[in-house]
Amino acid sequence: MKAIRFHHYGGPDLLVLDDVPAPDLCAGEVLVRIKAAGVNPADYKFRAGWFKDFVNLTLPFIPGADFSGTVEQVAPGVHGFKPGDEVFGMRDVQVGGSYAQYIAVRSDAIALKPKRLSHVQAAAVPLAALTAWSALFDHAELKRGQRVLIHAASGGVGVYAVQLAKLAGTEVIATTSTGNVELVRSLGADQVIDYRMADFASTVKDIDIVLDALGGETQVKSMGVLRTDGLIVTLQPPGVDAVLAEQMRVRTALVEVAANGKRIAKLASLLDDGVLTPIIDQVLPLAQASQAHARSESGRARGKIVLTVD
Ligand SMILES: NC(=O)c1ccc[n+]([C@@H]2O[C@H](COP(=O)([O-])OP(=O)(O)OC[C@H]3O[C@@H](n4cnc5c(N)ncnc54)[C@H](OP(=O)(O)O)[C@@H]3O)[C@@H](O)[C@H]2O)c1
């Protein structure tokens, strides 16, 4: 089969289209013929070697967590899926494998594709939407009426976080830049702060929950807009400085997203009901994975980048 791989850590140009054997199927797995693969920032971070001191990838490595496609084959021990089913799902980013024509994946990491969505749209969902869900509901246990500040609301995770927080009945305040203000408002944000025009730290206060996709200065300043005992949930490892958080009298959490087929099925029903919508930044053919990574690394993606696979 065709697959994108990198043989060494480095820049986006190291992504090459290789011929590789199709994956073997183990018990409990399904073989999916991939139609579209979602691109996440973690894909380029692993490629660039950001995590090489902590996570030992076997090179050459096929990147990619998110995929949507058709079940080709089912191993013993799999219930609920059969050849021909249209499915979507994710593998953990450090396992990778979705920038390819086929992937073998545990059946508890997939769900039936929402009928309303194309494969391109479905591939734009799993990792980013599961991250938003985990931040808002596992860590923050969001309650109706709370005030939530969502940073990078126009990004892959942010577009789902705004919609899910709104569905939960919270007041959503979101940050993005000028060109994305209308998009974020259309997703349901009650207040959108254009970070090029205003400093959120002097615009809002008494926030119950901050979803911090950015880290750094944004993370530190975010602690100052929380109410006492408010919670900052960050997506940036290693998490928030515990000493600083204690001084500021705020609580902290770090999201570590993981594949979860049952939850992907819940997302599928929200997507089929039309109350959750993917936002696509760019669609590129698999062979142009290096352009997709360059776009992701720019930090300017507006929703998700998706690769199509023939
Ligand atoms: N811990 C986990 O399990 C986990 C899971 C998923 C993602 N992540 C991490 O979370 C981060 C976000 O992921 P993502 O997929 O949402 O990224 P993304 O799609 O690349 O985010 C891009 C968006 O960020 C916005 N942005 C950039 N700087 C901003 C600022 N200063 N203020 C407000 N918005 C800003 C951009 O809007 P403008 O162009 O308008 O600036 C753009 O729309 C990444 O670092 C990713 O690796 C971690």
PDBQT file of the ligand as one rigid body, heavy atoms in Angstrom, charges set to zero:
ROOT
HETATM    1  N1  LIG A 401      -2.693  17.348  25.381  1.00  0.00    +0.000 N 
HETATM    2  C1  LIG A 401      -3.435  16.813  24.408  1.00  0.00    +0.000 C 
HETATM    3  O1  LIG A 401      -3.957  15.692  24.530  1.00  0.00    +0.000 OA
HETATM    4  C2  LIG A 401      -3.648  17.598  23.140  1.00  0.00    +0.000 A 
HETATM    5  C3  LIG A 401      -4.662  17.211  22.254  1.00  0.00    +0.000 A 
HETATM    6  C4  LIG A 401      -4.892  17.989  21.122  1.00  0.00    +0.000 A 
HETATM    7  C5  LIG A 401      -4.106  19.113  20.869  1.00  0.00    +0.000 A 
HETATM    8  N2  LIG A 401      -3.097  19.425  21.724  1.00  0.00    +0.000 N 
HETATM    9  C6  LIG A 401      -2.280  20.630  21.493  1.00  0.00    +0.000 C 
HETATM   10  O2  LIG A 401      -3.133  21.755  21.633  1.00  0.00    +0.000 OA
HETATM   11  C7  LIG A 401      -2.709  22.784  20.758  1.00  0.00    +0.000 C 
HETATM   12  C8  LIG A 401      -3.891  23.260  19.933  1.00  0.00    +0.000 C 
HETATM   13  O3  LIG A 401      -4.268  22.240  19.024  1.00  0.00    +0.000 OA
HETATM   14  P1  LIG A 401      -5.154  22.610  17.759  1.00  0.00    +0.000 P 
HETATM   15  O4  LIG A 401      -5.316  21.389  16.938  1.00  0.00    +0.000 OA
HETATM   16  O5  LIG A 401      -6.361  23.355  18.181  1.00  0.00    +0.000 OA
HETATM   17  O6  LIG A 401      -4.138  23.627  17.029  1.00  0.00    +0.000 OA
HETATM   18  P2  LIG A 401      -4.298  24.466  15.684  1.00  0.00    +0.000 P 
HETATM   19  O7  LIG A 401      -5.480  23.976  14.930  1.00  0.00    +0.000 OA
HETATM   20  O8  LIG A 401      -2.989  24.477  15.015  1.00  0.00    +0.000 OA
HETATM   21  O9  LIG A 401      -4.600  25.949  16.228  1.00  0.00    +0.000 OA
HETATM   22  C9  LIG A 401      -4.527  26.983  15.325  1.00  0.00    +0.000 C 
HETATM   23  C10 LIG A 401      -5.389  28.130  15.802  1.00  0.00    +0.000 C 
HETATM   24  O10 LIG A 401      -4.796  28.767  16.947  1.00  0.00    +0.000 OA
HETATM   25  C11 LIG A 401      -5.163  30.136  16.904  1.00  0.00    +0.000 C 
HETATM   26  N3  LIG A 401      -4.212  30.935  17.678  1.00  0.00    +0.000 N 
HETATM   27  C12 LIG A 401      -2.873  30.999  17.516  1.00  0.00    +0.000 A 
HETATM   28  N4  LIG A 401      -2.332  31.862  18.414  1.00  0.00    +0.000 NA
HETATM   29  C13 LIG A 401      -3.368  32.363  19.145  1.00  0.00    +0.000 A 
HETATM   30  C14 LIG A 401      -3.470  33.294  20.230  1.00  0.00    +0.000 A 
HETATM   31  N5  LIG A 401      -2.377  33.894  20.727  1.00  0.00    +0.000 N 
HETATM   32  N6  LIG A 401      -4.693  33.537  20.762  1.00  0.00    +0.000 NA
HETATM   33  C15 LIG A 401      -5.801  32.935  20.269  1.00  0.00    +0.000 A 
HETATM   34  N7  LIG A 401      -5.775  32.053  19.230  1.00  0.00    +0.000 NA
HETATM   35  C16 LIG A 401      -4.572  31.764  18.679  1.00  0.00    +0.000 A 
HETATM   36  C17 LIG A 401      -5.090  30.468  15.433  1.00  0.00    +0.000 C 
HETATM   37  O11 LIG A 401      -5.960  31.553  15.173  1.00  0.00    +0.000 OA
HETATM   38  P3  LIG A 401      -5.368  32.849  14.398  1.00  0.00    +0.000 P 
HETATM   39  O12 LIG A 401      -4.831  32.346  13.087  1.00  0.00    +0.000 OA
HETATM   40  O13 LIG A 401      -6.566  33.714  14.292  1.00  0.00    +0.000 OA
HETATM   41  O14 LIG A 401      -4.268  33.391  15.272  1.00  0.00    +0.000 OA
HETATM   42  C18 LIG A 401      -5.536  29.184  14.726  1.00  0.00    +0.000 C 
HETATM   43  O15 LIG A 401      -6.889  29.218  14.284  1.00  0.00    +0.000 OA
HETATM   44  C19 LIG A 401      -1.546  22.218  19.945  1.00  0.00    +0.000 C 
HETATM   45  O16 LIG A 401      -0.328  22.637  20.529  1.00  0.00    +0.000 OA
HETATM   46  C20 LIG A 401      -1.722  20.714  20.095  1.00  0.00    +0.000 C 
HETATM   47  O17 LIG A 401      -0.511  20.008  19.935  1.00  0.00    +0.000 OA
HETATM   48  C21 LIG A 401      -2.845  18.697  22.854  1.00  0.00    +0.000 A 
ENDROOT
TORSDOF 0
